[in-house]
Amino acid sequence: MGLFSFLSQEIAIDLGTANTIIIQNDKIVVDEPSIVAIDTNTGKMIAIGSQARQMHGKTHENIRTIRPLRDGVIADFNAAEMMIRGLIKMASSKKSVFAANLKMVICIPSGSTEVEIRAVRDSAEHAGAREVFLIHEPMAAALGIGLDVQAPEGSMVIDIGGGTTEIAVISLGGIVANKSIRTAGDDFTLEIQEYMRHQHNLKIGERTAEAIKINAGAAIPDIENPPPDFMVRGPHQMTALPVEIPVSYQEIAHCLDKSLAKIETAIISVLEETPPELYADIFNKGIYLAGGGALLRGLDKRLNEKTNIPVHIAEDPLHAVARGTGIALKNVDKFHFLMR
């Protein structure tokens, strides 16, 4: 730390499709939904994060809510830049306004193309970053879980986020086999919306579907501590009159089966690509689950039955990637080979 260290700021960002988390000095300083509300007349941002989320699906023609990230990558460049800038301002509101030298470590999906990587780097630079380091999500998740990524043994990490599911086998500080599929939390939400429309003739929005997923979501129709039925209210498709329907976790397990089967297929294909010595390590140590999708009830049991390999859920799955990004930021010199 030099004489002018107060002029520099170091932050780690988990730029997620559903939530963006910022870590500074080993602490989570921002944990907000990845959404912005924009005034359509002026093009200016009027709300960000949870404030903007409250407006989502409830706006009039002069306000538009935008989720800048889709499938783990930037879909709206301007909105992403506004969001990053706004969240950094949130993080640094208590700090000096003279933070002239901003250093960032941002995690990206392992399947990102060069164009998508460039979009993240450009957005960060336009938002004021002088130095930008990018780290792949499964590697960040492994660091956040507490795995020794440099050890000469195999570790399998599955990070189920909002836009992508990242599956990777890590050994000696590198990714040996991986797959990034665009089936994740957002797809679960869409499946629930479709199911309610077809099965119950009930129209529901994204926020309600998200609430069903959190309160009654399950991966298997037989779990030990089942949640109570979740009451869903909304307009009937035919009559437009209000109806109230209880939804059970078994229904949700049935409706999410197709998406979960895609994730299982991807896991099997990564295991097929894994060298035998590393496969033996994974069989002994187990598979590690991170990301919001890891919180889906019974998912560990379902994956265990599919692969015959023990499945462990990270201690804090929602923040594992962010914490790993924070560790990478603190040890940029040590983990420079993991970044780009």
N, C-alpha and C positions, 0 to 999 in steps of 0.2 A: 504494500500500500504506500503510494508516494504522497508527496505534499499536496498534489492536486487530485487525490483519489475521490474527493467529494464531487468532482466534475465528471466522474465516470460511473456508469451504472451497469450492472450485469444482471440479466434476467433470462430465465428458462421458460419457454412457452410450449405447452402441449396444445397445439392448434387443432382442436377436434371438430368434427362435423356437428356434434350435439353441444359440447361444452368446451370452452377455452380456459385453461388453467395457467396462471403465471406464478412462477416461484422466484423469490428473491431472498438471498441470505438464508437459504434452507427452509424458508417459510412460504406457505401458500398465501399469496397476497391478493390474488384475484381468482375466483372460480365462478364463472358466469356462462349462461347459455350463449352459443355462437349465433347471435341474431342482432340485427340492427333495424331501427325504424327510421325511415327517411321521408322528409317532406317532399312530395312529388313536384311541388311548384318551384321550390328553391334548390332542391337536390341536396339539402343539408341534413345531417344526422340529427334526429331529435331525441332518440333514446337508444340504449345499448344494453345487452345482457338481459337480466331478469325483468327490467322495466319494459324492454322491447318485447320480451316473451309474453308479458301480460297483455300486450296489444295484439299479438299474433292471432289472426282469424277474427279480429273484432274491429278492423280499421274501416274508415270511410275512404273516399276516392283521393283525398289529399295526403293520406299517409300510406306508405307501403312498408311492410316488414319483409326483410330479406335475410335468408340464411346464406352467407357468402360461400360456405363450403358444402359441396355435395360429394358423396362417395370418398370422403377423406381428402379431397383436393379442392383448390380454389375454383369456384364456378363464376363468381362475380368479383372481378379484380378491384373495382372502385370501392365496393362495399367491404371487401376484406381489408383493404388499406385503412378505411375509416374505422373499422372494428378494432384492428390491431392498435391503431393510434389512440383510440378512445380507451382501450383496456390498459395500455401502457400508462396513460394519463391517470387512470384509476389507481394503478399500482404505485405511481410515483407522486401521488397527491400530497403525501406526508414528507416527501423527500425534497431535496433542492431542485428548484426549477432550472438550474444551470447545468443539468446532466448533459454535458456536451458530447461525451463519448459513450455511446450505448452499444453494449456487446450482447448478442442474443444467441441462444442455442434453441433451435426449433426442431420438433420431431415431425417426420413425414412418413407416409405409408411406404413399405418396402417395394411396392409395385409401381411407384411414381415414375412417370416418364420424364425425360429431360425438360420438356416444356412445362410440366406441372411443378418440377423442382425450381425452375427459373421463376415461375409465378410467385412461389412462396418467398424466394430470395428477394425478388423485386419489391413485393408488398412490404417486407420487413425493412428494406432499405428506404423505401418511400416514407415509411412510418418513422424514420429517424435513426435506424441502426447503422453504426459505422462498421461493425464486424458481425457477420452472420455465419453461424455454423449449423449444419443440418445433420440430424441423426435419425436412423431408421427406427420406427416405432417398436418393433419387436426387441431390438437391442436396448432401447430405453426402458421397455417393460422389464427385461431381464435384470438390468441394473437396479430398477426400482423394487423388484421382488427381493433382491439381495443375492442374486446368483453371481458366481465368479465367472464372468464372461471370458476371461483370459485363460482359464484352466483348460488343460488338454483332455476335456471330456465333454460329452454331448448334453445339451439342455434343450428341451422343447418348450417354447412359449407360444401361447395362443392369446392374442389380444383382440377381443370382440368389442369394437367401438360403436360409434353411431353410423359411420359410413362404410367402414371396411373391417373385415376380419383378417388379421395378420397372423400367419402361422409360420414359425421359423425354428430351425434347428441351429443352435449356436455352439461354436467350439473355437478355442484359441483366438478369441476376439473377432471372429468373422461369422457370417451367415453361410452355413454349408448348404442347406436346402430351405426353400421358402415358397410360400404362396400367399398372394394378397387377393382376396376375393371381395367383390362389392355386394356382399350379403351380410348385413349386420343389424344393429338396433333399429335403424330407420326402416328397414324391410320388415322387421317384426311389427312395427307400428302400422305400416301400410297393410300388412296381412290382417291385423286386427280390425282395421277400418273396413276392409273388404268382407271379412267374415261377418261383422255386425250388419253390413248391408244385405248380404245374401241370406244369412241365417235368420236374422231377426227383423229384417226390413227397417233397420234403424240407421239413420244418417248421423255419423259422429265426426268430429274434427280431430286434427292431429293431437291436440292437447289431451282430449278425452281418451284417445287410443293409448297415449303414453301413460296416462293414469291407470288404465286397465292393465297395461303391461307391468307396471311397478307393483300394483296392489294384488293382481291375480295371475301374474305371468308364471308359467311353469314350462319345463322342457319334457316332463314325463307325466302321465295321468295318474301316477300313484306315488305321492311323496309323504314323508313322515309327519311333518307339521303343516297340514294344508291351510292356506289362508281362507278367510270367510269369503262368500260370494260378494262380488263388487256390484253395487247398484249403478246402472247406467241410465241416464236420462237424455232424451233427445226427440226429434220429430220422426214420426212414422213416415216411411217413404211414400206410401199410397195416400194417406189421409192428411198428412202434415200436422196431425194432432200429437200432443206430447205423450210419450210412453215412458215407462220405467221398467227396466228389465234386469234381473240379477244374472251376473255372468260368473261361472265357476272356473276354477283353475284347470279342470279337465278339458273344458271347451277351448281354452287358450292353448293348452298343450297340443290339442288336436290341430288347431289352426296354424300353429307355428311349426308343425312337423316338417313341412316341405322346405322351409328355409334352413332349419336345423340339419336336415338331411344333406343339404348342399355343403354346409360347414363340415359335416362328418366326411363327406367324399373328399373334400380338400385336405383334411387331416390325413386320411389314408394315403392320398397321393404324395404328400410330403414324407410320410413314413416310408413309402416305397422307394423314394429317392435317397433316403438316409443310408450312409455307409454302415455295414454291419456292426463295427466296433462302437459307433456312436449310438446305434439302435439299442445295443446292450446297455449303455449308460442310461438312456431314456427309460428303458424297461425297469431298471433298478431305482432311478430317482423319481420317475413319474413325469407327468405333463403339468405345466403351470398355466393357470388361467388368469388373465387380467382384463381390464376394461369393464364398462358398464354391463355388457352382456354376460359376464361371469356371475352376476347377481341373479340371473334367471334360475328360479328354484329347480333343483334336480338336474341341472345341466352337467355337473361333475359326474353324477351317477350314470347319466345317459352316455356320456363320452367314455366312461370307464367300461361300460357294457359293450360298447362298440369296438374299442381298441384292446381291451384286456390289459390296459396299462393304468396304474394309479393316477388319479387326477387331483391336483391340489389347487384350491382357489387362493390367490394372493391375499395377504392380510388386509390390504386396502385397495381392492381392484380398481376402483374409480380413479385413484390418484397414483397408481403404480407407474404409469408412463410418465406423468409429470414429475414424480420424484426422481425417476431415472434420468430424465432430462436435466434436472437440477444437479444430480451427481456428476453428469457429464460436463455441466457448466463449471462446477467447482474444480474439476480435474481435466480441463481442456488439454493440458500438456500430456497427461497420462493416457487419455483416450482419444488423442488427435487422430489416430488411425481409424477410429470408428466413424469419424465425421467427414463431411464433404463441403 
